[in-house]
């Protein structure tokens, strides 16, 4: 059906069974078989794989293992225009009517001039955050782990405004959920809800919009981008990552939980009871657990790129499903298992370059030239805060997990309050 990706020219191509003929059911069936029945030994294949029925059933080139996957990060080789992944309809590109008529940053290729301006705006938003302040605001959010707490945390962290004290009240999360899910339907159905969110962001982000104007971005365009970065990228991502962190620590059991509690409390105590950035860096096991969760369960697992030159055939879509490279047995021993201490020590640190959740190696940083997640370091930090807050309060806990349309759901079923200190 095709040839392999540039990174692995010598490897054999195998056709994935599939192509069930039916335009709607077929791609779903292919996806199921693809992810559930195929082994990991395939390196580069052409297949009828996700995105699935919303798009088209043309074959895609698929990059699978740790060696070939990074081709998707190389913006000289792949074009990312309009190819941002959308959690609920992979590769389906919603109408720009959902974002005020603008193509939002996530859908821009770095070669487009607007990409640089808008990414710089998001960097500006994130630069104004201070770690210690975040730790204090995080306390409120993580003590009360529900959607409102998460959105309020982001409102306060990014804009210094608690959404519940504005016209938005407690409706933020419901409006966001509708906005995301409704992107499959005609835009007019969500117009008035979107306007409520937009008004909140417009009023809360005056200083950032001023800065945007200095960068040459009109206030409206900047505001639609801030809304998207906060509601879709940040809120959407955290809603998947936090339950995932809790799930793995809960499943790992009491021994790991006790070790984490001890490590975290010892460091905090030695800093006079304060959570500091340098203290957080010293919590080696905790940091490893956050990276291991991002490795084994990347919240946004699918990436796409269009070949800029003849990697395989110009114009062809390259597709990557992250858990394949990040569980690649040639790189990670027992890659299917959650190994809490995997990234500890010098050897562990070396593995970080193979962690790709941010659409790039963990050892790289987002820039205006690449498509790596602008919030990469922020997310690692809030993941760490969640751990610190949790183990400052509790010795051990258990959760049950389920899935919802917007990621996994986690219910704390049992906790033992802190008694070690
Ligand atoms: C757990 C949380 C998050 C995850 C898993 C995540 C993941 C990702 C991924 C995989 C991409 C690349 C998508 C692609 O082009 O294929 C991306 C891009 C992006 N993310 Fe995140 N993200 C998270 C949180 C955040 C936060 C907190 C922000 C910022 C406030 C953010 C801002 C962005 C932006 C602006 C882009 C587009 C970058 C560009 O166009 O160059 N993300 N994110």
Boltz pocket constraint, residues with backbone or C-beta under 6 A from the ligand:
constraints:
  - pocket:
      binder: B
      contacts: [[A, 80], [A, 83], [A, 84], [A, 85], [A, 105], [A, 106], [A, 107], [A, 108], [A, 119], [A, 122], [A, 126], [A, 229], [A, 230], [A, 233], [A, 234], [A, 235], [A, 236], [A, 237], [A, 238], [A, 241], [A, 298], [A, 299], [A, 300], [A, 302], [A, 303], [A, 304], [A, 356], [A, 357], [A, 358], [A, 359], [A, 367], [A, 370], [A, 371], [A, 372], [A, 373], [A, 374], [A, 375], [A, 376], [A, 378], [A, 379]]
      max_distance: 6.0
